[in-house]
Structure formats: C-alpha cells, structure tokens
Amino acid sequence: MAKSINFGRLDSGSSQNNEAAIIFVHGFTGDWKKTWGRIPEFLAADRKLRGWDLFGFGYESRRRFDLLGLWSADAALPEIATMLYTTISTEVPKGKYKAIALVAHSMGGLVVQDAVTEHADLRTRTTHLILFGTPSAGLAKADKLAFVKQQIENMKPDSVFIKSLRARWTEQELDADPKLRFLTIAGELDQFVPPSSSLEPFAESTRRVVPGNHVTMLDVDSPEDSSVKILIEGVTGGAALSGPRNSARVAAEIGESAQLVERLWPSGKPMPHGLDDTGAVDLAIALERVGRSSDALNVLSAHKPQGTDVQGVLAGRLKRRWLVTRAETDYQSAARLYQQAYAQATGQKPPDSDQAYYHGINLAFLELAHAQNYAIAIQRARQLAEEVLSHCENAQDPKQELWRLATEGDALMILDRWKEGLQKHREAMSKTPKPWQALSIEEQAIRTARLVGRSEEEVKALADIYEGQEADTQPVSAADRRQ
C-alpha cells in the first residue's frame, strides 16, 4: 500500500467473525487516529455495537501550499475517493464484510460521498453514512485559498467537483435510499462550515446538531457526549440490544440483500421473469429487507408458482400491509391465498405437512386478528391450531425446523398452553435465525400473544427471547406443560 495512505484498526482487532465494519475518514489536515479521539474507544465498549469492527482511513493532507504542476502535491478529492474505494476493496473484503458504515469529518465527508456515488459496488455495501461538519455544498472560504491546494480548489462552492457530486447524489436519490441510514451533523458553534453547507443540502430528517465547533465536536471524554450518542444511534437504529437482531447482523443482512437484489434485478433493468419459486421468494425477501416492499409484492404477484410457498410469502406481505393500513382488500387477498395454499397442501396424498403447518398457523392468526365475534374466532383458531400441531409432528424437512418450532410456539399459545409455547420459542431461538427471520417470528408471536389476552409482562418475556435478553433457557417442566 502507498505510504501516503494509512489504514488500520481503531479497536482491539481481536474479532474474527464479524460481518460489519465502521470506517472512519478524517478531514483536511487530519489524522486517521488522532482526529477521532476517544470515539472509537467508546463505540468498541458499547454493547449495542458488538459485531462491528472499527477501522480508520488516512491520506496526505498538509497545511503547506502545493507546488502544483512542479514536483508533488497532495491528491485531489476524487483521487482520495478512489484510494478509499481501492483500500476498502482490498482491506475490507466483500466476502467478510457484508455491511460498511462510513463515518467522516469535514473534507472526509466529501471523499466518502464521492466514493459512494462513483462506485456502485461500494454503494451497495454501504448501509450507513454519517457526516460530521462536512461542507457538502462547498466551502465559501475556499475561494480565497484555492490557489494554494487542489484539495481546497475542489471545495469551492462553484467547483466542478462540488457540482458533479451534488448532481450524482440527487440522481441516485441517496437521500431517499431506504437501505441507507444517513445522518449529517453540524457543530453548534461551527463558523468554518456553516449549516447552509453541512445541513441544508439534505432532508431535514437527516440533520443533527451537537455542541462544539468544527474541531471540538469530536473532542469527547464520555460515552454520554452528544456526538457519541448520535453516532451510536445512527449505526444501531431500531436494532435489538443483542441476539439475532443486533445492529451488526441487521446491517450485514441488509448489505447481503442489496447485493442479491443487484444480481437478480440489476439497476435500470426491467423486473426479472422466469425465476423459479426459490429465486422469486429470495428476491422478494431481499427487496423487502432493503425497503422495497412494493417491488417485493410485484415480483411475487407476477410470478407463476410451482408450489404453495410463493403463495404463502405473498400472503404474508399482504397480511403485514393489512395490519398497518387495515385495507380490507389486503386482508381478503391474504386470507384467500393462505386458504388456497392450505387446501392444496393438505389435499396431497400424503399431505405436505411442511407447507400445511405454515399456512394453517397464519389462517389461525387471521381468525383472531380479524375477529368480529371473539368466541367464534378463538374456537376456529384453536381448531386450526390443533391441526397445525398434527402437521408439525408429521413434518419432514429438517431445513424448516426453525419455522416448525416457531409455529408450534404460536399454536400452543392459541391453545392456552403458554409456558409450552414459550419453550418452543426458546428452542426456535437456539437455531440462530437470521435477523429477518427473528423479526418476522417475533412480530407474529407478540401479536398472537396479545390477541389471546396475555399480559404485557408476559408479552415482554416473549420478546426478550428474540432480543437477546432472556437468560432462562431451562426445559419446561411437566407441571408447567399442564398450565
């Protein structure tokens, strides 16, 4: 690697299997380590950020003027962006890191924006982009100093670099990219990079302000400092504290899903046709993970399924939309698809029990969620739950054990066998579900628990299983099974 580039770990470097990385990029005259002070230390110590590796990227940027065209000069911003891209490609391999969070200060924020907008494969892997004091609309003070350094020339508000960068950002609609967690942060006292340049080029929902000026906003001495707290929240979002849905695993899954979408449905290409059932389901789930729920529905609706799995996945998306919008047409469509799939699975000789329990438990859930008369609904749901348990006993596919255990858990809750149901969910959790699987299972289980009248304390105990906060993994006793 060239001597002008510095790249290395900002944490202990002891992790082996992490799939997500945070890369810090300093600004003008900064340093790949010193710029960030104690911020990496506080991030590495925070439980919510377990699973993330921390790196720093550095480049030559000196205060002295350059002899442009004579001997040597510090690289211009597009060249630094290419160096960053090259370094990430070689030092942060795609096979290991499925998700990348880029955190930058000042001019470094222009570097990362340029790298992301110029390189589609980096853009696909980037799940977080967080800027501190970045002159995204240019730096007015650069007009008087542009003759000194080409890095400053690039930062002029009317420079080709700034105009091109903002045009690419807008064209790629990165403000509205549902898979990208983007924040732009200004120092309350920053007179060097005013809010008109650091904040105003972006949507108001992405803007934050912290105490300090352009430099001291990063000078922190406590994990309670605003810059640290905003950074942690920006990376973790709504992820669980630990367990299968911790922030690193969620980010890695989003990055992996984005790459799958690009492979099966490349940008700018028409929606693919001719996928088999597995391909259609995988693409739909990946689209949903990167925030393209409507596209997921379109893929499934246009697909001609060979079996009942696609019907169930489509019904599940319609069911979830109905739970949000309460549009009766979505409920009717979901119920019809589940009923057709259940009849098809149970009508085979012998029945396809692996598909039957999946469709049957969703029919039981819809009975409760759409109940006009609860007494009748719970009777129908319990009848279905008994059938579901029978299908679970006859299931054949060991690859579906996670879903079978979760289904048994929900069926037992509907049958008022609460502690047995909890134990089945503990067993499901022990199968190390993917983040999207854990979220899907947890959401349905919690809704089912509430629909059958369980207390909020009991619901929390159920949620804790999937959010890594439950310690009780002991088998349920015979006495408990009767409760």
N, C-alpha and C positions, 0 to 999 in steps of 0.2 A: 504494500500500500504506500502511496506517496507520502513523503514526510510532512507535507502541508496539511494532511488530514489526520485528525485524532479521533479514535473511536474505541470505546471500551465500556466496561460495566460500571454502573453507578451504585450497584448493590453488592452483596457478598459474592455473587457469582456462583453460589452453591447449588442452585436449582438445576435439575436435569430434564424434567419432562414438561415444563411449561410451554404452552402454545400461543401465548400472547406477550407482546413486548411493547414497552413505552420507550420512545426515543426522544431525548431532549436535544434541541438545536439552539445554540446561543445566537446573540445578535452581533452588531458591529463592535469590533474590538473585544468581544467577549472571549470566554474560555469554556471548553467543553465540560469541565468540572466545576470551576470556581463560580461561574455565573449562577448556578442553581443552589449554591449554599447548602443548607440542610434539608431542602425539599425532598431529594431522593431518600434521605435517611428516614424522614417521617412517613413517606409513602411505603417504603420497604417494611416498616414496623406496623403498618395498619392492616388489621385482619381482613378488611374488605378488599384489599388489593393482593391477597395471596394468589399466586398463579401468574403474576406479571413479572417479567424480567425487565430490568431498568438499564438503559444504555445512554451514553452521551456521544454526540457527533460534533466534531470541531473542524474549523477551517481557518486559513490565514486571513486575518483582518486587522490591519495595523493603522494607528492614527496618522503616521507619517504619509506624506503625499507620494504618489507613484510616478515614476518616470515613464509615462505611457508611450509605448512605441520605441523605447530606447533599450532598456535592459529587461526588467521584470516588473510585474505588478500583481497585486492581489487579484484573484479571479473575480470576474463579474458574476452577478447573481445567477444568471442562467447556468453558468459553468459550475457554480457551487451546488445548484439544484441537481445537476447531472451527477456531480460527485456524491451527493447524498443518495440519489437513486442507485448509483453503482455500488456504494457501500452497503446499502440495505440489501441489494440483490446478492451480494457475496457474503456479508457478515450476519445477515438475518435471514437464513434460507427459508424459502416458501414451505418446504416440507416440514420444518419445525414450527415456525411461527405462522399461524393462520390469520392472526389479527395484529395490527400495528396501531398504536396510538402515538401521534406526533404532537409534541409539546414544544413550543418555540417562543423565544423572546425577541422583540424588536425586529431587526432586519431578518433574523432567522425565520420569522413568520412568513416573510415574502419568499424565502428559499423553499419552505415546505409547500406553500401554495403553488409555486411554480413546478415543483417536482410532481405533485399530485395531479395537477391539471395537464401536465405534459406526458405522463406515463400511465396508461390505462391499467396496467397490471398492478402498479403501486396503489392507484386509486381504488381498485377492487379490494385490496388487502387492508386499506386504511379504514378503521372503524371509528376512530376518534381524532379530532384535530382541534387543538386548544392553543390559542394565541395570546401572549401577554404583550401589551404595548406595541403592537405591530402597525407600522404605517401603511396599511393596505391600500389607501387612496393616495399614497405618496407623501413625501416629506417636504414641506414648503421651504425649510431651511436648506435643503439640498441645492437649491438654485444658486446660492452664493458660493458653494463649495464644490460644485460638480467638476470643476477643472482639476481638482486635487486627486480624486479617486474615482475609478469607474463604478465601484460599489455605490458611491453617493450619487453618481450620474444616473444609475438605474433607479434610484429612489425619488427622483424628481417627479412631481405630480403629472407633468405632461410628457414623461419619458415614454419611449416605445415599450419598454419593459412593463411599466405600470398599466398602460392602456391595454396591452395584449393580455396581461394577467387577468385584469378585471373582465375583459371580454370573454376569455376562456371560462372563468368561474361562472359567469352568467349563462353562457351557452350550455355548460354541463349541468346547470341547475343544482349546484352543490349545496346552496342554502336549503333546498327542499329535498335533498337526498335522504330518504328515510333510514338508511342503514348507517349514516354518518352522524356521530354525535359531535357537533361543532359548537365551540364557545369562543368568543373574542372578549378579552379582558383589558380594561384600562385602569391605570393608576389614578386615584382621585386627584392627586396633585401633579400629574404629568403635564408639564408645559412643553416638553420636547416633541412628543407625539400627541397631538390634540385628539379629542373624541371624534372630531369630524373625519379623521383618517383611520383611527383604530376601531371605532364602533359603528359609525354611520353607514359604511358600505354594506352592512349585513342586517338581517332581520332583527327586530327589537328583541325577540325571544331568545336570541343567541348572545345578547350583550350582558356583561357583568362589570362592576366597578369595585376595586379593592383599595384599601388605604395605601398611601405612599406615592412616590413619584416614579419616574421611568426606571430607576435603578432599585429603589428601596422596596418596590412592590414584591421583589423576590427575596428581600432580606428578612427572613423569618427565623424565629427562635422557639416556636411552639407549634405542635400539630393543630392547635386551635386558631392559628393565624388564618385570615380570610383566604389568602392565596392557596394555602394548603387545603383548606376545606372545600373550596370551589373546585380545585383540581381533582380531589378525591371523588367528589360528587359527579364531576364531569366524566370521569372514567367509569365509575360504578353505575351511575344512573339508577334504575329501579331494580338492579340485580339483588339477589339474596345475599345475606351476610356470608354464608358459606354453603357447602353442599353442591349439588349438581348445577345450580343456577347462580354460582358466584360470578363476579364480573368478568374474570378471565375466561372462563369456559363459555359464557354467553358471547363474549366478543369473538373468541375463536370460532364458535359455531356460525356467527354472522359472516365472518370473513370466509369461511369454508363454503357457506351457502352462496355468497356473492360470486365465488369462483365457479361453482357448479352452474349457476344461472348463466354466467357468461359463456360457459362451454356449451350448454344445451340451447340457450337462446341468446346468441351474441347481440351486442348493442347495435341498433339500427336495422336488425333483421326482422322479418315477419315471424309471428308466433309459429313455433315448430309443430308439424303434424307427423304422424307415423311413429310416434313413440310407443313402446309397449306399456303395459299397465305400471310396471315398476318405474319406468322413466317418467311417466306423467305424474305419478304420485311424488317422486323425488323432486321433480321440478316445481310442483305446486308448493310443497313444504318449504323448499328453498326460497321461492318467491315470497312466501308469507314471512319468512324469517328476515328478509331484507326490506320488509314494509310494503310489498306489492301485493296486497291481498286481492285486489280486483283482478289483477293478472292471473293470480293463482286460481280464482274461480273460473276465469275464461278458459284456462288450459284444461281444467277438469271438465267443464261443460262441453267443450268441443271434442273431447276425447271419446272414442268408442271403446268401452271397456270389454275385456275378455272375461273378467271375473267380477266379484262383488266388492273388491277392495276399493276401487276408484269411486264407486257409488257411495261407500261409507265416508271416504275422505271428503268428497264434495258435500255430502250431507253435513259433515262436521263443520265445514266452513260456513255453510248456510245457517246451521244451528247457532254458531257463535255470533254471527251477524244479527240473527234474530234476538239473541239475548241482550244485544246493545240497542238495536233500533226498535225492537218489538213489532217489526213489519210482519203481518200475518202471512203474507205470501212466502216469506222465508221459512216460517215455521211449517207451513203446509208442504213446501218443497222438501224440506229436510225429513219430515215425518214420512212422506211418500217414498223417498229414496231408501230410508232405513227399513221401512216395511217391505219394500220390494226385495231388497238385499237379504233381509231375514228370511223371507219366504223362499227365496231361491236357495239360500244356504241350507235351510232345514229340509227342503224338499228333495235334496240329493239323496242317493242311496249308496253308501250311508251318508248321513248329514255331514256337511262341512262344519264341524263344531268350532274350529278356529275362527271362522268368519261369523258363525251364528252367535257366539257369546258377545262379540264386538258390536254387532248390530242390535242384539237384544238388549244389552245394558243401556244403549242410547235410546231405544224406544221406552224403556222403563223411566229413564231420566225425563224424557219429553212428556210422559204421562203426568209426572209430578210438576214439572215446570209450567205446563200449560193447563193445569187442573182448573176446571170450572166447579167441580164438586170433589173436594179433597178425599172424602170417604171412598168414593168410587175410584178415584185416581190411585190412591195408595193400594187398594185391593188389586187393581190391574198391574201396578208396578211390582207388587210382591209376587204375583203370579209369574210375571216375566223374570223376576229375579231368581225364582226357583228354577225356571227353565235354563237361565243363564248359568247357574251353578252346575247344573247337569251337563251342559255343553263344555264347561271348563274342565270337568272331570274327564271328558272324552277327547279333549284337545290333543292334537298330535305334534304340532310344530314347536320344537324347543326354542326356536328363534323368537317366538312370540311370548315367551314366559313373562316378560315384564308386563305386557298388556293383560295377560291372563290373570296375574296376581292383582293388578290394579282393578280389574273388572270384578274379581271375587271380592275385593275390599268394598267396592261400591254396592254390590249385590247384598252382601252381609249387612251393610248399614241400612239398606232399604228394608231388610228383614228384621230390623231392630236387634241385630247381633253386633253391637257397637265395638266391643273390645276385640272380637274376632276380626272385624273389618279393619281396625287399626293395625292389628298384627299383619294382615295381608299387605297393607300399605307399607309397613316396615320391610317386609320381605321384598316388595317391589323396589323400594329404595335401595336395597342391598344389591340390586342388579346394575347399579351405576347407570341410570338413564342419562340420555343426552339432555341438554338444557330444555329444548323444545318439548321433549317427551315428558320431563318432570313438570314443566309448566302446564301442559295440556292435562296431565293426570291430576295434578293438584287442583287446578281450577274446577274440573268436573267433580272431584271428590268433595271439595268445600261446598260447592253449590248443592250437591246431593245431601250432605250433612245438614245444611240449613233447611232444605226442603222437607227433611224428615223430622225436623224440630229439635235438633241438637243445640246445646247452649254455645255461646261464643267462646267459653273456656274450652269446651270440647273441640270446637272448630279450630281454635288456636293450636291445640295439641296435634291435630291432624296436619295443619300447615307446617308445624315445626319439623315434622318428619321429612318434608321435602325441602326445607330451607336450612337444613344442617344444624338445627338447634335442639334436637331431641336426643337424649343420651340413653333412654330406656329402650334397649333392643332385646330384652329378655323374652322368651317364648310366652305366649299367653297360657294361663293355667286352665285345667279342665273346669274349674269352678267358674272362671271368667267366661268360658265358652257358653255357659248356660245363661249368662246375663244378656 
